[in-house]
């Protein structure tokens, strides 16, 4: 059960960071497109991590 809680905490942290990066990318779009692209790339990488954690937590929920 601790593993599920740890995964959920990690998901919450990454989700908050993801939202900040997406907002930053959007805000930079008009002024600095290069920084916007970098923020968007980092957000995509975080989204990939979130999807992997979601898959792990799904497996834990099925076995519990």
OpenMM code with the backbone's topology and positions (N, CA, C; nanometers):
from openmm import Vec3, app, unit

residues = "UNK UNK UNK UNK UNK UNK UNK UNK UNK UNK UNK UNK UNK UNK UNK UNK UNK UNK UNK UNK UNK UNK UNK UNK UNK UNK UNK UNK UNK UNK UNK UNK UNK UNK UNK UNK UNK UNK UNK UNK UNK UNK UNK UNK UNK UNK UNK UNK UNK UNK UNK UNK UNK UNK UNK UNK UNK UNK UNK UNK UNK UNK UNK UNK".split()
positions = [
    Vec3(0.0821, -0.1193, 0.0000),
    Vec3(0.0000, 0.0000, 0.0000),
    Vec3(0.0865, 0.1257, 0.0000),
    Vec3(0.2025, 0.1195, 0.0659),
    Vec3(0.2921, 0.2348, 0.0668),
    Vec3(0.3393, 0.2694, -0.0739),
    Vec3(0.3573, 0.1663, -0.1551),
    Vec3(0.4043, 0.1907, -0.2915),
    Vec3(0.3015, 0.2720, -0.3710),
    Vec3(0.1743, 0.2427, -0.3514),
    Vec3(0.0696, 0.3169, -0.4209),
    Vec3(0.0691, 0.4626, -0.3763),
    Vec3(0.0875, 0.4854, -0.2472),
    Vec3(0.0908, 0.6215, -0.1938),
    Vec3(0.2125, 0.6962, -0.2484),
    Vec3(0.3270, 0.6299, -0.2554),
    Vec3(0.4479, 0.6919, -0.3098),
    Vec3(0.4301, 0.7290, -0.4566),
    Vec3(0.3699, 0.6387, -0.5317),
    Vec3(0.3457, 0.6651, -0.6738),
    Vec3(0.2497, 0.7823, -0.6897),
    Vec3(0.1452, 0.7865, -0.6074),
    Vec3(0.0475, 0.8952, -0.6137),
    Vec3(0.1125, 1.0297, -0.5796),
    Vec3(0.1990, 1.0316, -0.4766),
    Vec3(0.2697, 1.1547, -0.4415),
    Vec3(0.3584, 1.2017, -0.5560),
    Vec3(0.4290, 1.1079, -0.6166),
    Vec3(0.5170, 1.1421, -0.7294),
    Vec3(0.4350, 1.1951, -0.8468),
    Vec3(0.3189, 1.1339, -0.8717),
    Vec3(0.2315, 1.1810, -0.9793),
    Vec3(0.1858, 1.3240, -0.9533),
    Vec3(0.1502, 1.3542, -0.8302),
    Vec3(0.1040, 1.4891, -0.7968),
    Vec3(0.2139, 1.5922, -0.8193),
    Vec3(0.3360, 1.5602, -0.7780),
    Vec3(0.4490, 1.6518, -0.7972),
    Vec3(0.4763, 1.6751, -0.9461),
    Vec3(0.4798, 1.5661, -1.0212),
    Vec3(0.5078, 1.5775, -1.1644),
    Vec3(0.3949, 1.6500, -1.2376),
    Vec3(0.2723, 1.6267, -1.1956),
    Vec3(0.1587, 1.6936, -1.2596),
    Vec3(0.1646, 1.8446, -1.2376),
    Vec3(0.2006, 1.8860, -1.1177),
    Vec3(0.2144, 2.0289, -1.0889),
    Vec3(0.3252, 2.0902, -1.1744),
    Vec3(0.4372, 2.0204, -1.1824),
    Vec3(0.5498, 2.0690, -1.2628),
    Vec3(0.5130, 2.0737, -1.4114),
    Vec3(0.4383, 1.9733, -1.4565),
    Vec3(0.3940, 1.9683, -1.5958),
    Vec3(0.3068, 2.0891, -1.6290),
    Vec3(0.2113, 2.1182, -1.5425),
    Vec3(0.1221, 2.2321, -1.5668),
    Vec3(0.1991, 2.3633, -1.5721),
    Vec3(0.2988, 2.3777, -1.4852),
    Vec3(0.3803, 2.4994, -1.4864),
    Vec3(0.4585, 2.5130, -1.6173),
    Vec3(0.5142, 2.4020, -1.6640),
    Vec3(0.5909, 2.4059, -1.7882),
    Vec3(0.5022, 2.4369, -1.9087),
    Vec3(0.3829, 2.3810, -1.9115),
    Vec3(0.2911, 2.4086, -2.0226),
    Vec3(0.2504, 2.5554, -2.0209),
    Vec3(0.2220, 2.6078, -1.9023),
    Vec3(0.1857, 2.7492, -1.8916),
    Vec3(0.3018, 2.8390, -1.9338),
    Vec3(0.4226, 2.8023, -1.8924),
    Vec3(0.5412, 2.8796, -1.9293),
    Vec3(0.5616, 2.8764, -2.0803),
    Vec3(0.5447, 2.7597, -2.1411),
    Vec3(0.5593, 2.7488, -2.2861),
    Vec3(0.4577, 2.8362, -2.3578),
    Vec3(0.3362, 2.8368, -2.3075),
    Vec3(0.2317, 2.9191, -2.3688),
    Vec3(0.2637, 3.0681, -2.3554),
    Vec3(0.3086, 3.1087, -2.2376),
    Vec3(0.3387, 3.2503, -2.2147),
    Vec3(0.4586, 3.2977, -2.2964),
    Vec3(0.5541, 3.2099, -2.3204),
    Vec3(0.6740, 3.2475, -2.3957),
    Vec3(0.6548, 3.2407, -2.5472),
    Vec3(0.5449, 3.1850, -2.5900),
    Vec3(0.5238, 3.1628, -2.7329),
    Vec3(0.5382, 3.2895, -2.8165),
    Vec3(0.4900, 3.4022, -2.7651),
    Vec3(0.4940, 3.5271, -2.8415),
    Vec3(0.6280, 3.5994, -2.8309),
    Vec3(0.6982, 3.5826, -2.7189),
    Vec3(0.8198, 3.6600, -2.6984),
    Vec3(0.9471, 3.5842, -2.7349),
    Vec3(0.9556, 3.4567, -2.6979),
    Vec3(1.0773, 3.3802, -2.7229),
    Vec3(1.0396, 3.2369, -2.7602),
    Vec3(1.0310, 3.2122, -2.8881),
    Vec3(0.9838, 3.0819, -2.9338),
    Vec3(1.0798, 2.9687, -2.8987),
    Vec3(1.2094, 2.9973, -2.8903),
    Vec3(1.3063, 2.8930, -2.8556),
    Vec3(1.2846, 2.8452, -2.7117),
    Vec3(1.2693, 2.9385, -2.6191),
    Vec3(1.2425, 2.8998, -2.4804),
    Vec3(1.1073, 2.8305, -2.4678),
    Vec3(1.0117, 2.8733, -2.5469),
    Vec3(0.8811, 2.8092, -2.5471),
    Vec3(0.8934, 2.6629, -2.5902),
    Vec3(0.9709, 2.6383, -2.6936),
    Vec3(0.9916, 2.5019, -2.7418),
    Vec3(1.0620, 2.4159, -2.6376),
    Vec3(1.1588, 2.4737, -2.5681),
    Vec3(1.2303, 2.3996, -2.4638),
    Vec3(1.1359, 2.3625, -2.3502),
    Vec3(1.0527, 2.4573, -2.3085),
    Vec3(0.9564, 2.4292, -2.2016),
    Vec3(0.8560, 2.3231, -2.2452),
    Vec3(0.8142, 2.3311, -2.3690),
    Vec3(0.7197, 2.2328, -2.4205),
    Vec3(0.7833, 2.0938, -2.4263),
    Vec3(0.9088, 2.0869, -2.4659),
    Vec3(0.9809, 1.9591, -2.4707),
    Vec3(0.9918, 1.8987, -2.3310),
    Vec3(1.0268, 1.9809, -2.2328),
    Vec3(1.0358, 1.9319, -2.0949),
    Vec3(0.9000, 1.8843, -2.0447),
    Vec3(0.7949, 1.9541, -2.0819),
    Vec3(0.6600, 1.9140, -2.0423),
    Vec3(0.6232, 1.7789, -2.1039),
    Vec3(0.6621, 1.7577, -2.2277),
    Vec3(0.6342, 1.6301, -2.2936),
    Vec3(0.7088, 1.5166, -2.2244),
    Vec3(0.8329, 1.5416, -2.1855),
    Vec3(0.9088, 1.4398, -2.1136),
    Vec3(0.8427, 1.4062, -1.9799),
    Vec3(0.7941, 1.5089, -1.9091),
    Vec3(0.7240, 1.4851, -1.7829),
    Vec3(0.5942, 1.4081, -1.8053),
    Vec3(0.5250, 1.4397, -1.9132),
    Vec3(0.4018, 1.3687, -1.9439),
    Vec3(0.4295, 1.2205, -1.9672),
    Vec3(0.5407, 1.1910, -2.0302),
    Vec3(0.5804, 1.0517, -2.0510),
    Vec3(0.6036, 0.9823, -1.9161),
    Vec3(0.6708, 1.0499, -1.8238),
    Vec3(0.6921, 0.9929, -1.6902),
    Vec3(0.5594, 0.9728, -1.6183),
    Vec3(0.4691, 1.0698, -1.6323),
    Vec3(0.3374, 1.0576, -1.5699),
    Vec3(0.2613, 0.9369, -1.6240),
    Vec3(0.2695, 0.9149, -1.7524),
    Vec3(0.2014, 0.8003, -1.8123),
    Vec3(0.2593, 0.6686, -1.7620),
    Vec3(0.3908, 0.6629, -1.7430),
    Vec3(0.4517, 0.5412, -1.6893),
    Vec3(0.4093, 0.5173, -1.5454),
    Vec3(0.4027, 0.6243, -1.4664),
    Vec3(0.3570, 0.6091, -1.3281),
    Vec3(0.2103, 0.5685, -1.3231),
    Vec3(0.1323, 0.6208, -1.4137),
    Vec3(-0.0085, 0.5837, -1.4211),
    Vec3(-0.0222, 0.4347, -1.4511),
    Vec3(0.0622, 0.3855, -1.5394),
    Vec3(0.0616, 0.2432, -1.5724),
    Vec3(0.1004, 0.1599, -1.4507),
    Vec3(0.2013, 0.2049, -1.3767),
    Vec3(0.2437, 0.1316, -1.2571),
    Vec3(0.1347, 0.1296, -1.1510),
    Vec3(0.0704, 0.2414, -1.1304),
    Vec3(-0.0337, 0.2469, -1.0278),
    Vec3(-0.1554, 0.1653, -1.0698),
    Vec3(-0.1802, 0.1565, -1.1981),
    Vec3(-0.2908, 0.0744, -1.2474),
    Vec3(-0.2659, -0.0722, -1.2139),
    Vec3(-0.1427, -0.1162, -1.2311),
    Vec3(-0.1074, -0.2543, -1.1988),
    Vec3(-0.1211, -0.2836, -1.0504),
    Vec3(-0.0878, -0.1845, -0.9660),
    Vec3(-0.0996, -0.2007, -0.8214),
    Vec3(-0.2460, -0.2077, -0.7792),
    Vec3(-0.3305, -0.1270, -0.8424),
    Vec3(-0.4724, -0.1259, -0.8071),
    Vec3(-0.5415, -0.2558, -0.8439),
    Vec3(-0.4997, -0.3176, -0.9532),
    Vec3(-0.5619, -0.4429, -0.9959),
    Vec3(-0.5262, -0.5577, -0.9042),
    Vec3(-0.4023, -0.5575, -0.8524),
    Vec3(-0.3598, -0.6668, -0.7669),
    Vec3(-0.4080, -0.6507, -0.6235),
    Vec3(-0.4478, -0.5305, -0.5850),
    Vec3(-0.4912, -0.5066, -0.4461),
    Vec3(-0.6355, -0.5448, -0.4246),
] * unit.nanometer
topology = app.Topology()
chain = topology.addChain("A")
for resn in residues:
    res = topology.addResidue(resn, chain)
    for name in ("N", "CA", "C"):
        topology.addAtom(name, app.Element.getBySymbol(name[0]), res)
